[in-house]
């Protein structure tokens, strides 16, 4: 029988290459403080990301600022098929396991897009109970293509459920504050302090050319996940992401002095996380 999947006292993180349903079965009941998951969105497409390096070259294949030409060199490419014949049969048993492993004070945040959000909300109500629904958070951004025949889709949905509302962790004072949209209406003291975010979060995507980008498809911004970790996990508590991808939940946990377990069955994701946490001596890879 496979050993229990758990952190040793001296460990800050655990990265596991495994089928997440099997791995969840090895996690003890009530041992997780916070779950953040960003499962495949069932777009029906192949999600891919190519990493390139550019250098100035007279005969380069692309033109940049000021008309300068650049040559590109392909470094790596990661991809996965984002299509399921029965998405709900795939996701539901994993949500039941998520409910089981959550501590009594624990919470789950599930990140999804408009194609599946309404179906997933009904599934979460069934697994957790409608009374455990806390928020539908809208993450709004402004990047990418714009269709000519409808409103551009520029938001994701994050469902927030508490295992036991009223007993769940809520670190209100640890949440980052944002500017008032009309600071003149609240006075200089409040304007300087800023306000707590509402359930609509304006935040840029991970820049395709920025330092945060790790070359993994569908990587989510550290700022979004860090806000969730700061608000809903106790200091020193364990954050679980069993669709770990590039490992952003683990990076957020480390920054907020939490510990983490990351699970993914996709070898390129495991490789990205290995690079991301290679300098952390208290992170184990299995």
N, C-alpha and C positions, 0 to 999 in steps of 0.2 A: 504494500500500500504506500502511495506517495506521501512524503512527509508533509506536515502542516506548513502552510505558507504564512510566515509571520516574521516580523522584525525581531532581531536580537536586541537586547537593551542598548548595546553600543552602536547599533546601526542607525543611520539616518535615512537610508533608502534602499529599496530592493527593486530591481528591474528584471522582469521575468518574460522570457520568450515561450509562450504557451497558448493553447486554446483557452480563451478566457472563461468559458463555462466550466471546463475541467479545473482550472486554477481557482475559480471562485469556490468550488466545492472543497478546497483545501484550506479555506480561511475560516477561522473560528467564528461562531455566532457572536454578534454584538461587539466585535473587536475593532471596528472602523469608526472614526469620528466623522469623516466627511467623504462623500463620493462625488467626484465630478467626472462625467463621461461625455464624450463627443463621438457618438457612434456614427457609422456610415449613414449618409443621408438618403440612401436609396434613390440616387439621381438617375440611375440607368446608364450612367456614363463611366468611362475609365478616368479616375482622378490621377493626374500626373504632375510632376514638378521636375524641371531640369535646372541644374546648377551650372552656371557658366562663369568663366573668368574673361575679362576684357583687357586689351592693351591698345595703346595708340598705334595706328598703322595707316600709312598712306593708302594702301589697297584694302582696308578693312571692309567687313561685310555689313557694318551698320554705321549710321551717322548719329552723332550725339550733339550736345550743346555747342553752339558756335560753329556748326558745320564740320567739326573734327570727325575723322573716321576712326573706327575701332574694329579690331579683329576679335572674334570670340572663340573661346576654347571650351568645349563641353567637358565638365568635370564629372558629373554623375546624373543619373535620372532615376527617380522612384515613381512607382505607380501601383495602383490597385483597382480592381473592378468594384464599382459602387452600385451593384445591382443584386437584388434578391427576389426569388420567385415568391417567397412568403416572408416578408420583412417582419411581420408581427410574430410569426412562429419562431423566428430567429431571436427577436429581442425579448419577448416576454419571459422566458425562463431565466434570462440573465437579470431581469429586473426583480424577479422573485428572490434570486440569490443576493442581489444588492440589498433588498429589504432585510434579509436574514442576517447579513454580516454587519449591518449598521448598529452602532450602539444606541441605547435608549435616548441619548441626547443628540443623535446624529441626524444629518441632512443629506439629501441627494440633489444635485443639480444636473439636469440632462439637457444637453445642447443639441438642437435640431433645426432644420430649416422648414420653410413653408410647405414643402411637398408632403411631409409626414407629421407635422406638428399636431394637427387636430386628432389624428388617430392615436398618436403616442400619448396625448393628454388623457384620452379615455382609458388607455392601458394602464397608465400610472394611477389613475383614480381607482381602478380595479385592484391593483397590487397594494397600494399604500392606503387607500381610502380617501374619499373626496375631502374629508375634514383635514387631511394632512397636506392638502395643497396650500402653499404659502404665496407664491408669486408666479406670474408669467413675465419674465424679463425679456425686453426687446433690446437686442444689441443692434444699433443702427450705425451704418457706415456709408461711405460715398466713394466707391471705387469700382472699376470694371465696366463691362459693356452696357449699353442702353438700347433695349429693343425699341422698334418703331411702332409697335402695335399695342402696347400696354404700359402700365406704370413700371419702371425699373424696380426689380426686387433687390432691395438694399438693406435687408435686416435678417438676423437669425433670432430664434426663440430659445430661451433657457428656462426650463421648468424647475422650480424650487419646491421640494417636498420635505417636510420634517417627519421623522418617524413618529414622534409624539409632540405635536404642537404645544408650546408652552414650556416644554422641558428641553427644547433644542437650544444649542449654543447660538448666541447672537451677540457678537462683539461690536456693538454699535460704535463705541469710541475708537475702534481700530480701523474703521472704514475711511478710505480716502475721501476728502471733500472736493467738490467741484465748484466753479464760479456760478454765482447767480446770473441768470440771463438778463435781469433788470436790476443791477446793484443799487441804482439810485432809489429804488423803492424800499429797501430794507435798512438803510443807514450804513455808515462807514464801518462800524464794528462787525456787523454780520457779514457785510460784503468782504471784509478782509479775511474772516474765518471761512467763508464759503458755506456750502450746504451739502447735506448728504444726498447721494444720488437717489433718484426715484427708480421706478421699474423700467425706465427707458434710458439706456446707456449709449451715449454717442462716443465712439472710440474707433480710431483708424484700424484698418487691417494690418497684418504684418507686411511691411513694405517688401516688395519683391527684390529690392536691391539693398535693403537695410541690414545692419549688423545682426538683428534678431533672427533673420531668416536662416533656416537650417537646411533648406532644400527639400523639405517634406511637404507633400500635398496636404492641403486643408489645415496647415498649422494655424493655431489660434493665438491671439495676442497675449503676451504675458500679463499685461495690465488687467485684462478681463478676468483671467483665472486667479490672479493674485488678489483681486478684490473679493472674490468668492471665498478663497482660503482664509483671508484675514477676518471676514465676517462670521464664518460658520465652522471654524475648527479651533479647538482649544490649543494653546501653546503646548508644543510637544506631542500633540495628537497625531493620528495617522490619517493621511489623505490617500484615497484609493482611486485610481483611474484604470479601468480594465479595457479601455479602447485607447491606449496611451499615445499612439502616434509618435510625435516628436518629443514627448515627455514634458510638455509645458506645465502640467499639474505638479510634477516633481520639482521643477525649477521654482515655481511659485511657493511650494511648501518649504523649500530650503530658505528662501528669502524671508519667509514669515516664521521661521523657527518651528516648523512642523516636520513630521517625518512622512514618508510616502512609500506606497507599493504601486508599481506600474506594470501593467500586463498588456502584451500585444502578441499576436501570432504571426505578424508580418516581419520577415527577416530584415527588410530595409529599415523599418521603424526601429527595430532593436539596434541596428547599426548606428542610426542617428542618435539614439539615446546613449549608446556606449560612448560616442564622441562627446556628447553634451555633458555627461557626468564623469568622464574619465579622470578628471582632476579631483574628484571627491573621494577620499580614502574610505569613508564610512558608507559608501554605496556599493552594494553587491549586485553582480549580474549572474543570473542563472538561466 
